[in-house]
Amino acid sequence: MSEVIQFVSTRRKSPPVDFKTALIAGIAPDGGLYLPSGYPQIPYSTIRSSDYPLFAADILSRWITDDIGRESLADICKDAFDFDIRLIPLSGRNWSDCYVLELFHGPTLSFKDFGARFMARAMGSLIESDGRRITILVATSGDTGSAVADAFSGLKGIGVILLYPKDQVSSIQERQLTVKRTGVTACRVDGSFDDCQQLVKSAFEAGSASPMSLSSGNSMNIGRLLPQSVYYAWATQMLDDRPSFCVPSGNLGNITGGALAVRSGLVVNRIIAAHNANSFFPEFLIDDATPRRESVRTLSSAMDVGAPSNLERLTSLFSPEELRRLFTGISISDRETTETIKRVSDETGYLADPHTAVALEGIQRMRKEQRLNGPVVALSTAHPAKFSDTVQMATGRNPAASAKLSSLKDMTTAVVDIPATQSALRSILDESK
Ligand SMILES: *Cc1c(COP(=O)(O)O)cnc(C)c1O
């Protein structure tokens, strides 16, 4: 039998717990983030399947060892990952051995559907028998909120409150966030994403004494991270040579998925954290005394994070030397982002959204500096139609509309405006009880 994996806080001041407890708590009582207590060595090169849900269930069963049986895990994966995942080779002289892993074919058109849909179904299955009620609190810079709201909406016993920064999400994203859904309250906060994230953190700190069960829908939740390790392995099994990955990054949740895959035995070359002007992590990799800072707004808005919360996990998973050996950080400006969208469209015909473009430019820069060999996979985190204004401005081309977006036009929306204060959030929480 494989060992039982428990979950421990990055701050080591609260007891280890099982998966169910970590999933429902979201954040550990000591304020830390949960990580597995041990790292299974997964024989990645022997796991081959053309069926993504089966592939995912096989891998996830090595992490989630006691709470959810193998069969339910397979059912959860089948239901959660019921959309396409595509590895597209780019053509064109400058793009040889370069692939795009499209992770945006889920219902809300961003990679966040992977984590959110798995987490929702796992939580639903684990509380089904308890008869308890849970409120999921989630701060969002755009894509997390709609993925989480969509994934949880209508699940028995679970309500969702999402907080997003006013005027800092695209109009399509705002529509996706505020579409009326059963059990979901959308709050537009007069502040930044970091303010929203801070509000969530303080609600947890204050919440331990309250009778309400609060959980986090952010990538603080381990239930969202584990499924984000699977597609790294999926892409690797499709390639002949060990690949590097270039990941459009903000809160570092996607990259922490890759880190968990590597920790459990996946052999990759490098992982490149491609950031926009919010370059805290690239600077941190050079100097770990780099101070955290306020976020600045960019065209790749889902990555506008000044103080990434998953850094705490990465520094628990790896020593500073290991971090530097595995990861490279890169920061790409808005001008480079739009130029890249245009250049990629001209040279390969591929239409990239601004987040994916940050990764593609990261690859070009690494190659120019001769710091990257072998195949490289850019994780494509959003559908270009989600950011059609920017894509159209850059290329003159209009991304093919997605039926998932056009249907939004006819739906009713609802939103509550709140200031960025704990008391405002508290009254929303009280109402949702
Ligand atoms: C959330 C998001 C990112 C950043 O992912 P992190 O896990 O926060 O690093 C990148 N691109 C898109 C489209 C996103 O929605």
The ligand as a Tripos MOL2 file, in Angstrom:
@<TRIPOS>MOLECULE
LIG
   15    15     1     0     0
SMALL
NO_CHARGES

@<TRIPOS>ATOM
      1 C1         -5.0370   33.3900  -12.6920 C.3       1 LIG1
      2 C2         -4.4470   33.5530  -14.0360 C.ar      1 LIG1
      3 C3         -3.0600   33.5710  -14.2380 C.ar      1 LIG1
      4 C4         -2.0710   33.5020  -13.1020 C.3       1 LIG1
      5 O1         -2.0680   32.2550  -12.4540 O.3       1 LIG1
      6 P1         -1.4510   32.1340  -10.9690 P.3       1 LIG1
      7 O2         -1.7800   30.7750  -10.5420 O.co2     1 LIG1
      8 O3         -2.1350   33.1780  -10.1470 O.co2     1 LIG1
      9 O4          0.0100   32.3960  -11.0920 O.co2     1 LIG1
     10 C5         -2.5830   33.6640  -15.5350 C.ar      1 LIG1
     11 N1         -3.4330   33.7780  -16.5720 N.ar      1 LIG1
     12 C6         -4.7700   33.7800  -16.4180 C.ar      1 LIG1
     13 C7         -5.6320   33.9290  -17.6140 C.3       1 LIG1
     14 C8         -5.3160   33.6560  -15.1490 C.ar      1 LIG1
     15 O5         -6.6510   33.6560  -14.9990 O.3       1 LIG1
@<TRIPOS>BOND
     1     1     2 1
     2     2     3 ar
     3     2    14 ar
     4     3     4 1
     5     3    10 ar
     6     4     5 1
     7     5     6 1
     8     6     7 2
     9     6     8 1
    10     6     9 1
    11    10    11 ar
    12    11    12 ar
    13    12    13 1
    14    12    14 ar
    15    14    15 1
@<TRIPOS>SUBSTRUCTURE
     1 LIG1         1 GROUP 0 **** ****
